[in-house]
Amino acid sequence: MNVDCPACGRLTPHDILKSNGDATVECEDCGHVHKIQIHDNTVERRVVVSQDEDSFSTHVPMQPQTLREGEEFVLESDEGVYGVEVTSLETGSGRTDVADVEDVETVWTRVVDNVRVPVTVNRDSESTSHRLQVPGDYRFVVGETEEVDDVEFKTKAFVHRDGDRYRLSGDDAEAKNVKRLYGEEL
């Protein structure tokens, strides 16, 4: 953290040695140790985290900021550390897609760092359903080969989270944005 050092007479990087309301800090430039007041302006907010069919609720401290639907952040909780995306914000007057943290009662999120994508694989006149576990930023591309449950298939189409269907060779999307993947068994 950068603070004004009384010995250097300027803003310099400091290490926190001890913190309990006030903090004891040491200047990284000159080694001077002194106390500073820390103003904690975080607010605790309820966050609901959904992953597939499961969800849990937790409370996390958040800095004052404006939150937006679609925004991603790292959530650290007792349950674990997750990369999540804001899906909705609940304020005293209902759900919205943009709000200041101070006005938010609940932040609704979904896990996007690791996702399970539903896959329908066709072979002749039969279809089988599978779930493919991949990193959220993994790209599916129409026309490319994938494998799920020891079944190799060529990607024929996918349905995007916005509801659009993509079928042209080369169409692609990150796994976190794919509602369903369709393929033809090889």
Long-range contacts (C-beta under 8 A, 24 or more apart in sequence): 1-25, 3-36, 5-29, 5-30, 5-32, 5-34, 6-32, 6-34, 7-32, 7-34, 8-32, 43-101, 43-102, 45-101, 45-104, 45-105, 45-106, 45-107, 46-105, 46-106, 46-107, 47-75, 47-77, 47-84, 47-106, 47-107, 47-109, 48-106, 48-107, 48-108, 48-109, 49-75, 49-77, 49-79, 49-82, 49-84, 49-109, 49-110, 49-111, 50-87, 50-108, 50-109, 50-110, 50-111, 51-82, 51-110, 51-111, 52-116, 62-101, 62-107, 63-101, 64-100, 64-101, 64-102, 65-100, 65-101, 66-98, 66-99, 66-100, 66-101, 67-98, 67-99, 67-100, 67-101, 67-104, 67-107, 68-97, 68-98, 69-97, 69-98, 70-97, 72-112, 75-109, 82-111, 82-113, 83-111, 83-112, 83-113, 83-136, 84-109, 84-110, 84-111, 84-112, 84-113, 85-109, 85-110, 85-112, 85-176, 111-136, 112-136, 112-176, 115-175, 115-176, 117-175, 117-178, 117-180, 117-181, 118-179, 118-180, 118-181, 119-146, 119-148, 119-153, 119-180, 119-181, 119-182, 119-183, 120-180, 120-181, 120-182, 120-183, 121-148, 121-151, 121-153, 121-182, 121-183, 121-184, 121-185, 122-156, 122-182, 122-183, 122-184, 122-185, 123-184, 123-185, 132-175, 132-181, 134-175, 135-175, 136-174, 136-175, 136-176, 137-174, 137-175, 137-176, 138-174, 138-175, 139-172, 139-173, 139-174, 139-175, 140-172, 140-173, 140-174, 140-175, 140-178, 140-181, 141-170, 141-171, 141-172, 142-166, 142-167, 142-168, 142-169, 142-170, 142-171, 142-172, 143-169, 143-170, 145-186, 146-181, 146-183, 151-185, 152-185, 152-186, 153-183, 153-184, 153-185, 153-186, 154-183, 154-184, 154-186, 155-181, 155-182, 155-183, 156-182, 156-183, 156-184, 157-181, 157-182, 158-182
